[in-house]
Amino acid sequence: MVFRRGEVVINLRSLAGSAALLCLGFIAQAQAPLGAPTVEWRRGNLIITEARARPTPPGITVGAVYFSITNAGSKADRLLSVSTPVANKVELHESRNMRGVVEMRELTSVECPPGATVRATPGGLHVMLMGLAAPLAAGTELSMSLQFRDAGVLTLKVPVV
């Protein structure tokens, strides 16, 4: 694992033994088909849909949340931060696969252009939950608040599916 300013680079070829299996299992689980709920939340011109988190195995203290943000307005907004009481730390992340190396970097914000939809999906933009107090169990929900520059705070219930 290589640490750079604002960025974590994980070389999957250099991971050994159980750490590699754990990472690959978590990635495979995150990329499995999702039964995305149809609930939507609105704040101003922003519409949040497809919010969901994946269950985490016992002993794992990190998780991810995915969703879509549609800006139905004529002015851009910006997602500034995300918070939840179920994790000690929450970060906006973007993952990219560059020649066999998965790069995951923290983002300071996410632009929400007018008339567009921004999708947080496995293997791309996502919300990283770190320091989970307990595993995310299938069939439960977690409360999560999104802080936007213009629209303000939108709190939603994210199903674990």
C-alpha positions as CSV (number, residue, x, y, z in Angstrom):
1,M,0.0,0.0,0.0
2,V,1.4,3.4,-1.0
3,F,0.2,6.6,0.7
4,R,0.3,9.8,-1.2
5,R,-1.2,13.2,-0.3
6,G,-5.0,12.8,-0.5
7,E,-4.7,9.4,-2.2
8,V,-4.3,5.7,-1.3
9,V,-2.9,3.4,-4.0
10,I,-3.5,-0.3,-3.6
11,N,-1.5,-2.7,-5.8
12,L,-3.5,-5.8,-5.9
13,R,-0.6,-7.9,-7.1
14,S,1.5,-7.1,-4.0
15,L,-1.1,-8.0,-1.4
16,A,-0.4,-11.3,0.3
17,G,-2.4,-14.2,1.6
18,S,-5.6,-13.5,3.6
19,A,-5.4,-9.7,3.0
20,A,-5.7,-10.3,-0.8
21,L,-8.6,-12.7,-0.4
22,L,-10.4,-10.3,2.0
23,C,-10.0,-7.4,-0.5
24,L,-11.1,-9.4,-3.5
25,G,-14.1,-10.8,-1.6
26,F,-15.2,-7.3,-0.5
27,I,-14.8,-6.0,-4.1
28,A,-16.7,-9.0,-5.6
29,Q,-19.5,-8.5,-3.1
30,A,-19.7,-4.8,-3.8
31,Q,-19.9,-5.4,-7.6
32,A,-22.7,-8.1,-7.3
33,P,-26.1,-7.0,-8.7
34,L,-27.9,-4.7,-6.3
35,G,-31.6,-4.7,-5.6
36,A,-31.6,-0.9,-5.5
37,P,-34.6,0.4,-3.6
38,T,-36.9,2.9,-5.4
39,V,-37.2,5.4,-2.5
40,E,-36.2,9.0,-3.3
41,W,-35.3,12.0,-1.2
42,R,-35.6,15.6,-2.3
43,R,-34.0,18.8,-1.2
44,G,-34.5,21.9,-3.4
45,N,-33.7,20.8,-6.9
46,L,-31.7,17.7,-5.8
47,I,-33.2,14.2,-6.0
48,I,-31.4,11.3,-4.3
49,T,-32.2,7.8,-5.5
50,E,-30.8,4.3,-5.4
51,A,-29.3,4.7,-2.0
52,R,-27.9,1.5,-0.6
53,A,-25.1,-0.1,1.4
54,R,-23.8,-3.6,1.2
55,P,-23.7,-5.9,4.3
56,T,-20.3,-6.2,5.9
57,P,-18.9,-9.5,7.3
58,P,-18.2,-9.8,11.0
59,G,-15.0,-8.1,12.1
60,I,-14.8,-5.8,9.1
61,T,-14.9,-2.1,10.1
62,V,-15.2,-0.5,6.7
63,G,-18.2,-0.3,4.4
64,A,-19.4,1.7,1.4
65,V,-22.6,3.6,0.4
66,Y,-23.8,4.2,-3.1
67,F,-26.6,6.5,-4.5
68,S,-27.5,8.8,-7.4
69,I,-27.9,12.6,-7.2
70,T,-30.0,14.2,-9.9
71,N,-29.8,18.0,-10.1
72,A,-33.2,19.0,-11.7
73,G,-32.3,22.7,-11.4
74,S,-30.5,25.2,-13.6
75,K,-27.7,25.9,-11.2
76,A,-24.9,23.6,-10.1
77,D,-24.6,22.5,-6.5
78,R,-21.9,20.7,-4.7
79,L,-21.9,17.8,-2.2
80,L,-19.5,18.9,0.5
81,S,-19.6,16.2,3.1
82,V,-21.4,13.1,4.4
83,S,-22.0,12.0,7.9
84,T,-23.5,9.0,9.7
85,P,-23.6,7.9,13.4
86,V,-22.7,4.3,12.5
87,A,-19.0,5.2,11.5
88,N,-16.2,7.1,13.2
89,K,-15.1,8.6,9.9
90,V,-16.9,9.1,6.6
91,E,-15.2,10.2,3.3
92,L,-16.1,10.7,-0.3
93,H,-13.9,8.5,-2.4
94,E,-13.3,7.8,-6.1
95,S,-11.8,4.5,-7.3
96,R,-10.1,3.9,-10.6
97,N,-8.4,0.9,-12.1
98,M,-5.2,2.0,-13.8
99,R,-3.3,-0.9,-15.4
100,G,-4.1,-3.4,-12.8
101,V,-3.7,-1.0,-9.9
102,V,-6.8,0.1,-8.1
103,E,-6.4,3.8,-7.0
104,M,-8.8,5.1,-4.4
105,R,-8.5,8.7,-3.5
106,E,-10.4,11.0,-1.2
107,L,-12.5,13.8,-2.7
108,T,-13.0,17.1,-1.0
109,S,-16.4,17.5,-2.7
110,V,-18.5,16.3,-5.6
111,E,-19.9,18.7,-8.3
112,C,-23.6,18.2,-9.1
113,P,-24.1,19.9,-12.5
114,P,-27.5,21.3,-13.5
115,G,-29.6,18.8,-15.5
116,A,-27.3,15.9,-14.8
117,T,-27.1,12.8,-12.6
118,V,-24.0,11.9,-10.6
119,R,-23.9,8.2,-9.7
120,A,-22.0,6.7,-6.8
121,T,-21.4,3.1,-7.8
122,P,-19.1,0.2,-6.9
123,G,-15.7,0.7,-8.5
124,G,-16.2,4.5,-8.9
125,L,-17.5,7.3,-6.8
126,H,-18.7,6.1,-3.3
127,V,-19.0,7.0,0.3
128,M,-16.5,5.2,2.5
129,L,-17.5,4.4,6.0
130,M,-14.6,3.7,8.3
131,G,-14.6,2.6,11.9
132,L,-18.0,1.0,11.8
133,A,-19.3,0.4,15.4
134,A,-20.9,-2.9,14.2
135,P,-21.2,-4.8,10.9
136,L,-23.8,-3.5,8.4
137,A,-26.5,-6.2,8.5
138,A,-28.7,-7.0,5.6
139,G,-32.3,-5.8,6.1
140,T,-31.3,-2.9,8.3
141,E,-31.0,0.8,7.6
142,L,-28.5,3.5,8.5
143,S,-29.1,7.2,8.8
144,M,-26.9,9.3,6.6
145,S,-26.7,13.1,6.1
146,L,-25.5,14.8,2.9
147,Q,-24.3,18.4,3.2
148,F,-24.7,20.4,0.0
149,R,-23.3,23.9,-0.6
150,D,-26.7,25.4,-1.7
151,A,-29.4,22.9,-0.8
152,G,-28.2,22.4,2.7
153,V,-28.5,19.1,4.7
154,L,-30.5,16.2,3.4
155,T,-30.8,13.2,5.8
156,L,-31.8,9.8,4.4
157,K,-32.3,6.3,5.5
158,V,-30.0,4.0,3.6
159,P,-31.1,0.3,3.3
160,V,-28.4,-2.4,3.7
161,V,-29.1,-4.8,0.8
